[in-house]
Amino acid sequence: MPDVFQVLKQDHDEVKAMLARLEDGPKATGGATADQLAARQRLAEEVIISESRHETAEQQHFWPAIRDLGPEGDRVADAALDQEQEGEQVLHELGKLDSSDGRFEELLAAFTSAARAHIAFEEAHAWPLLRASITAGRAEQLGDKITQAKKLAPTRPHPHTPPNQAAVKTAGPVAGAADRLRDAVTGRGRTE
């Protein structure tokens, strides 16, 4: 069973790979075709879905575990949650735009930079803090909880939901069900 660090590392690597593909891919300003822009739109939607699930699961289980480590845990969690809230707002705006819109690239670039900084912060500050105080068994339990939480998590950013464990555990599954229903109706998130 993968532990919390393996689960989060896999998520981080997947998002970084998708962001690199978006960064290197054809853009409207570079003369991308309609098919290329549609593929770009789908990939951006994958990033939004992945990040929405990931951050919700972290807010339910990972950041509370970091907070349990005392004042330093609180400091690290507060900084990381501020970063996540900013990223969620950018993704919320990005999700409203078509890939041919000029603001799409601007918001995507802002999110890419912020996501890379957040991942680096989390891996450099939160992971070592937790790793120093967690047993292998507890790390596996936490990895399983995060994996399970992602299955019920929202697929869209909900920037007005407070990023605390109680709010996310209460609103997350309801928002997740509504998001998945909306995605099923619209076809969002389907790969062709």
Secondary structure, 3 states (H helix, E strand, C coil): CCCHHHHHHHHHHHHHHHHHHHHHCCCHHHCCCHHHHHHHHHHHHHHHHHHHHHHHHHHHHHHHHHHCCCHHHHHHHHHHHHHHHHHHHHHHHHCCCCCCCHHHHHHHHHHHHHHHHHHHHHHHHHHHHHHCCCCHHHHHHHHHHHHHHHHHCCCCCCCCCCCCHHHHHHHHHHHHHHHHHHHHHHCCCCCC
